[in-house]
Amino acid sequence: MSRNKIKSKVKTAKGRKSSSTKWLKRQINDIYVEEAKKKGYRSRSAFKLIELDEKLKILGKDKKIIDLGSAPGGWCQVASQKGCSKIIAIDLLKQDEIPGVDFIQMDFMDDTAPDILKKMLEGYADVVLSDMAPNTTGHKQTDHLRIMAVVEAAYLFSIEVLKPDGTFIAKVFQGGAQNKLLAEMKKDFKTIKHIKPPASRKESSETYMVASGFRKPN
């Protein structure tokens, strides 16, 4: 994807916060936003999954996928295009229908959500994807604890639904998962690595933790 383009300027509208102006400028000058529009993806984040899949080869025909925090549906679109046989998605926000995707609108952190997803899955998954991120407060320590609570919940769910050698991918911030969680995950997965796909903005501290080779108990 070519990065050579003329940058557009954004006029600061009266009453608009400077942070909003910066966000708008970043969106206008973002080649991934432009490519997403061209290719019909609902979000630029679709390219993050495309790049992760190019590296990891996790998607494909007959694969069963669970997408946690799916809205607006960019990752679901990619999984569908890759020929995944079953795609289950959940988000607190509404997601417009995508052919071949079973979506439920609810908070994954709701106590009843995991059991509902298991019933929808009807079996075991090859991959559990989590692009979830809680609302931030601006207080780094508090935000980190919130993020890790979401990651840990997604991990605990993944070890209940993954097939042997399955893969769990979760978005993390501020240097990745905490040592305690990593130690637990290393017992359940053969390899764990942190990957920052090219589509992830350089100024963002987000990376994706990839746990592969699930050691499913007998």
C-alpha angles and dihedrals in degrees: 000000000000117000094191107107138129110260116235122224123229119215112223107241119216110266095015115128116241090238090057091050091051091049092050092048090050091050094049093049095042112111090200091057089051093048092047090057092048094050096040098247116153093224141014088242088078087080091057090061092042090054093045090051092049087057100038106026093220101144129066149103117340093008118139114217135190116198115198114197092013106162130149084023108240094134091046089054091053093047090050092050090051089059100249108175098218129022121183117186136183135183139156088231126068118266121197116236120280119191111253095015123112106207131186123189109221142101111279088212089064108110092235097050099085094054092047091052091049091054090049091049095052095199134002134327130232094206136019113198123193121187091160122138125172122228111277127234099198091247104113098208094047092045092049091052091050093049093048091049089057093046092049092049090051091048093050089050092048094057089055096053108028124106120230109289089017124152132236120195123183135174113240135176141205099036100326135272124354119258094250093055092043090053090054093046092051088062091056103037133049096220135018124186139161117234129185107199117214090247090063107097113255093228091054120093091212121122132166120245109214118198112184137175099043112212099217113198116241 
